[in-house]
């Protein structure tokens, strides 16, 4: 294992079973080698969270984003759209007045 990815002193050590359980909950298939690598990486994340939990945030206001930016919305302007014949001509595949795209969800898809 890469020495830089090994948990530092104080980091919680995760078992392979815990890593596999987290992977199963996330619906991720991991190889044995990936489980070993994830043990150290997840331990490092948990250690970082532990360090964050030690911070005194009593005088810190909750925020949804670390900066004061806000959404910049442009105005909605009505403009001419692409004629359907041209749009269908640009599609890789079409049927009648519909663009045909590859199937994304279905019984033959692994994972979830």
C-alpha positions in Angstrom: 0.0 0.0 0.0 1.2 3.5 -0.8 2.7 5.0 2.5 1.0 8.4 1.8 -2.4 6.7 1.8 -1.9 4.9 5.1 -3.8 6.3 8.0 -1.8 8.7 10.1 -1.6 8.3 13.9 -5.0 9.0 15.4 -6.9 8.1 12.3 -9.6 5.5 12.7 -8.9 2.2 11.0 -11.7 0.7 9.0 -12.2 -3.0 8.5 -12.5 -4.4 5.0 -16.1 -5.4 6.0 -16.9 -1.8 6.8 -15.5 -0.6 3.5 -17.5 -3.3 1.6 -20.6 -2.3 3.5 -20.2 1.4 2.6 -19.5 0.4 -1.0 -22.6 -1.8 -1.1 -24.8 1.0 0.3 -23.4 3.3 -2.4 -24.0 0.5 -5.0 -20.3 0.5 -5.9 -18.6 -2.8 -6.8 -15.0 -2.8 -5.5 -12.2 -5.2 -6.3 -10.1 -6.6 -3.4 -7.3 -4.2 -4.3 -9.8 -1.2 -4.3 -11.1 -2.2 -0.9 -7.6 -2.1 0.5 -7.0 1.4 -1.1 -10.4 2.6 0.1 -9.7 1.6 3.7 -6.9 4.2 3.9 -8.8 6.8 1.9 -12.0 6.5 3.9 -10.0 6.6 7.2 -8.3 9.8 6.0 -11.8 11.4 5.3 -13.1 10.3 8.7 -10.0 11.8 10.4 -10.6 15.1 8.6 -14.2 15.1 9.7 -13.0 14.4 13.3 -10.7 17.4 13.1 -13.5 19.6 11.8 -15.7 18.4 14.7 -13.1 19.8 17.1 -13.5 23.3 15.8 -15.4 25.9 17.9 -18.1 27.2 15.6 -20.4 28.7 18.2 -20.0 32.2 16.7 -20.2 31.0 13.1 -23.4 31.5 11.2 -24.6 28.5 9.2 -24.2 28.9 5.4 -25.1 27.0 2.3 -22.1 28.1 0.4 -18.6 29.2 1.5 -18.8 32.5 -0.5 -21.3 35.3 -0.8 -22.2 34.7 -4.4 -25.8 34.6 -5.6 -27.3 33.2 -8.7 -27.1 35.6 -11.7 -30.1 35.1 -13.8 -30.3 36.5 -17.3 -33.6 37.7 -18.7 -35.7 35.3 -20.7 -35.8 36.6 -24.2 -38.1 35.0 -26.8 -36.2 34.2 -30.0 -36.7 32.1 -33.0 -36.0 28.4 -32.5 -34.4 25.9 -34.8 -36.9 24.6 -37.4 -37.9 21.0 -36.7 -36.6 19.7 -40.0 -33.1 21.0 -39.3 -33.1 19.8 -35.7 -34.1 16.3 -36.8 -31.4 16.4 -39.6 -28.8 17.1 -36.9 -29.8 14.1 -34.8 -27.7 10.9 -35.0 -31.0 8.9 -35.2 -34.6 9.9 -35.4 -38.1 8.3 -35.8 -41.0 10.3 -37.0 -40.7 13.6 -35.1 -38.6 12.2 -32.2 -34.8 12.0 -31.6 -33.8 8.5 -30.8 -31.2 8.2 -28.0 -29.5 5.1 -26.4 -31.4 3.4 -23.6 -30.1 4.6 -20.2 -32.3 2.9 -17.7 -33.7 -0.6 -17.8 -33.4 -4.2 -16.5 -30.2 -4.8 -18.4 -28.3 -2.0 -16.6 -26.0 -3.1 -13.7 -25.7 -1.2 -10.5 -28.9 0.1 -8.9 
